[in-house]
Amino acid sequence: MNVAFRVEADSSADLHAVNVFGELDQATAPQLRSALGDALGVAETPVLVDLSDCGFIDSTGLSLLVEAKRRLAEDDRRFAVCCPDPDVRRLLELTGIDEAVGLFDSRDEAVAALSDRSAA
């Protein structure tokens, strides 16, 4: 499955979701950086990065996730990543980013965790 890279953002009063499709690498990272910048500008809403349709991620993409988490934490905002792709998930786990950013098996699990006001 070779999906053309794109980033789609979906914002509501309760959540700002950034959906990544295709391969996230140095060439495509600026699109995600821009979408995350927009998400950071949405006051007080949690941010979800959905990598369900992302088949590859390199160190540039990984660093964007860590940076987004760090910046949101500074504002006491929640952040999560969902990723059912086993190869991408393995990379997130090997690098420890899964624990650093909050990794979930499904979008529904991530949304539920972000909606739980007692979790942070």
MOCORNOR-V92951 format. One record per pair of residues at least 12 apart in sequence whose ideal C-beta (glycine too) atoms are under 10 Angstrom apart, sorted by the first residue. I is the first residue (numbers start at 0). J is the second residue. Records with the same first field share a line. If there is no record, write none. Layout:
I->J, J
This chain:
0->21, 52, 54
1->21, 22, 54
2->19, 20, 21, 22, 52, 53, 54
3->20, 21, 22, 27
4->19, 20, 21, 22, 23, 24, 26, 27, 28, 30, 31, 53, 54, 55
5->18, 19, 20, 21, 27, 30, 52
6->18, 19, 20, 21, 23, 27, 28, 29, 30, 31, 32, 33, 34, 35, 37, 48, 53
7->19, 20, 34, 49, 52
8->33, 34, 35, 37, 38, 41, 46
9->47, 49
10->37, 38, 41, 44, 46
11->41, 44
12->41, 43, 44
13->44, 45, 110, 113, 114
14->38, 41, 44, 45, 46, 47, 77, 79, 109, 110, 113, 114
15->34, 35, 37, 38, 39, 40, 41, 44, 45, 46, 47, 48, 76, 113
16->34, 38, 44, 45, 46, 47, 48, 49, 79, 81, 106, 109, 110, 113
17->30, 31, 33, 34, 35, 37, 38, 46, 47, 48, 49, 50, 67, 80
18->34, 47, 48, 49, 50, 51, 52, 53, 81, 106
19->31, 34, 48, 49, 50, 51, 52, 53, 54, 56, 60, 63, 80, 82, 87
20->49, 50, 51, 52, 53, 54
21->52, 53, 54, 55
22->53, 54, 55, 56, 57, 60, 87
23->48, 50, 53, 54, 55, 56, 57, 59, 60, 61, 63, 64, 87
24->55, 56, 57, 58, 59, 60
25->57, 58, 59, 60
26->57, 59
27->53, 55, 56, 57, 59, 60
28->56, 57, 58, 59, 60, 61, 62, 63
29->59, 63
31->48, 53, 56, 59, 60, 63, 64, 67
32->59, 60, 62, 63, 66, 67
34->46, 48, 63, 67
35->48, 63, 64, 66, 67, 70, 71, 78
36->67, 70
38->67, 70, 71, 76, 78
39->66, 67, 70, 71, 73, 74, 76, 78
41->76
42->74, 76
43->74, 75, 76, 77
44->71, 76, 77, 113
45->71, 76, 77, 78, 79, 109, 110, 112, 113, 114, 119
46->67, 68, 70, 71, 76, 77, 78, 79, 80, 113
47->77, 78, 79, 80, 81, 101, 103, 106, 109, 110, 112, 113
48->60, 63, 64, 67, 68, 78, 79, 80, 81, 82, 100, 101, 102, 109
49->79, 80, 81, 82, 83, 103, 105, 106, 109, 110
50->64, 80, 81, 82, 83, 84, 87, 88, 91, 102, 106
51->81, 82, 83, 84, 87, 104, 105, 106, 109
52->82, 83, 84
53->80, 82, 83, 84, 86, 87
54->84, 86, 87
55->84, 86, 87, 90
56->82, 84, 86, 87, 88, 90, 91, 94, 96
57->90
58->90, 94
60->87, 90, 96
61->87, 90, 91, 94, 96, 99, 100
62->96
64->78, 80, 91, 94, 96, 99, 100, 101, 102
65->94, 95, 96, 99, 100
67->80, 100
68->80, 96, 99, 100, 101
69->99, 100
71->100
72->119
75->119
76->113, 119
77->101, 109, 112, 113, 114, 115, 116, 118, 119
78->99, 100, 101, 109, 113, 119
79->100, 101, 102, 103, 106, 108, 109, 110, 111, 112, 113, 118
80->96, 97, 99, 100, 101, 102, 103, 109
81->101, 102, 103, 104, 105, 106, 107, 108, 109, 110, 112
82->97, 102, 103, 104, 105, 106, 109
83->103, 104, 105, 106
87->102
88->102, 104
101->113, 118, 119
